[in-house]
């Protein structure tokens, strides 16, 4: 059995997972810096170009108020991403 082919196949998935984690960590960092609030990585979900934030109503209100700056900063750091909204 050729384990080299299996290893190459699994490397593709590893790269995809690491890329998603990098994007999530970058978004958490950008939002935390913009709001001066420590956001947990687990509270951010990304689906179909929309960033979902789980948190208190006060936190979500602050995010809505700074949404434009947050999306601009995300576009600067992650130019290949195409996030449409933060909810």
N, C-alpha and C positions, 0 to 999 in steps of 0.2 A: 504494500500500500504506500502510496506517495504522500508523505506527511507534509511535504513542501507545498503542495497545492492546497491542502487544508489550511495550512498556516497563512498562505496568501489570501485565501478566502476570508478567514477570520480577521485579518488585518484591515480589510475594507470596513468591517463593522466597527472595529476599534476606532478607526479614524472618524467615522460618522458620530460615534458616541462622544469622543473627545471634542469634536467640533461643536456639538450641541451644548456640552458643558461649558466650553469657553464662551459661547454666546450668552448663556444664562448668567455666568459669573460677570461678564462685562456689563450686562444690563443691570444687575444688582449693584455693581460698583457705580455706574452712572447715576442711577436713581438715588443711591445713598449719598453720593457727593452733592447732587443737586438739592436734596431736601435736608441734608444734615441729619439723617435718620438711618440707623443700622437696620437694613432690610435683610431678612434671611433668604438664603438661596432657595429654600423649599417653598417660599411663598410666591415664587414667580413661575408661571406656566406660559408656554408659548404654543399657540395653535393657529394655523392658517393666517399667519402674518399679524396676529393680534397678541399683545402681551397682557396677560391676566395677572393682577396683583391681589393676593389675599391679605387682608389686613383690616384695621379698624376704619370706620367711616371718616375719621379725621385724616388718616393717612391717605385714603383714596381721594379725599377732597383736595389735599395738597398736591397729589399727583396730577389731578385734573387741572389745577391752576398752573402747574409747571409742565404740562404735557408737551407743548410746542418745543420748549428748550430740551426736554429729555429726548424727544424724537430726533431733534437736530444733532444732539451729542451722540446718540446711538448711530446715526447715519455717518458722522465723522469717524467714529472708531470702527464701525463695522459697515464699510461702504457697500459690500455685496449683499447686505441684508435689506429686506423690503418690509419693514414693519409699518402697518397702516394706523394702528390705534393702540392705546393703553386703556385697559378697563380694570 
